[in-house]
Amino acid sequence: MRSDAGTAEPSAAARVAGGAAAPTGGAVPALPVWRPVRGGNAFEITVARLVQAIKLGMVRVGERLPAERELAERLQVSRVTLREAIAALRDAGYLASRRGRTGGTFVVSALPATGVGAPRPDPGELAREMGERLHDALDFRRVLESGAASLAANRSLSAPERQHLVAALTASRDRDPLTRRVADSRLHLAIAAASGSPSLAAAIADVQLTLDRLLAAIPVIDRNLDHSDTQHTRVVDAILGGDPDRARSMMEEHCDGTAELLRGLLV
């Protein structure tokens, strides 16, 4: 197990970033939100999955959704249902469609049209609105995400999977308040996908979305960001180093820190 002190030995993430070429083959885990739609409300669930992907930054503003045929196959809905869902989100201001060779359906906003220009929500008020649901979501997140980190460390990750984790870790260090939250979510979802359990990854995506508005509203504190960056690095290092116990404990520590901050908003 590596020591946290000193800089004599580069981290596992640094070794992957510096000693491997960009991935040229193999599968990077699929986004957990693109899972089959189940139940009788296919249209509503499809809309929810698309919004979830946008809000969690899995498809960012300016990026294109997967091709219609591919997305319909992944969600296991008809192309008619998918088109209706996309049309609804165009009307709501999330998506725009373009024609031509470079066309497709693109994300144009992570907020509904009615939310553009709205004042920043008060985190304390949001926390109080959630009430006991906040405590439940934080406890659930701690169990899910620490388990995912442990499972990921137990797996023999492919080179593309390892590179994907390192790229997500690097992006998560972004200090721009407009993109930090999205990059943070993408790292947590990358770890979830690396667990190899689609069900676990989907559950983590759901709980991330439950907490998303509150996490996005909390004050930006540099010291907290520094601490979060350090914890993220330790989690990824433990995963890449094949140390499931450390991966679990580091993720628990990280989730506990976030929970303390959010619960403090209830005071």
Secondary structure as UniProt FT lines:
FT   HELIX           12..19
FT   TURN            32..33
FT   HELIX           42..55
FT   TURN            56..57
FT   TURN            61..62
FT   HELIX           68..75
FT   HELIX           79..91
FT   TURN            92..93
FT   STRAND          95..98
FT   TURN            101..102
FT   STRAND          104..107
FT   HELIX           113..115
FT   TURN            116..117
FT   HELIX           123..130
FT   HELIX           132..154
FT   HELIX           159..172
FT   TURN            177..179
FT   HELIX           180..194
FT   TURN            195..196
FT   HELIX           198..217
FT   HELIX           222..240
FT   TURN            241..242
FT   HELIX           244..264
FT   TURN            265..266
//
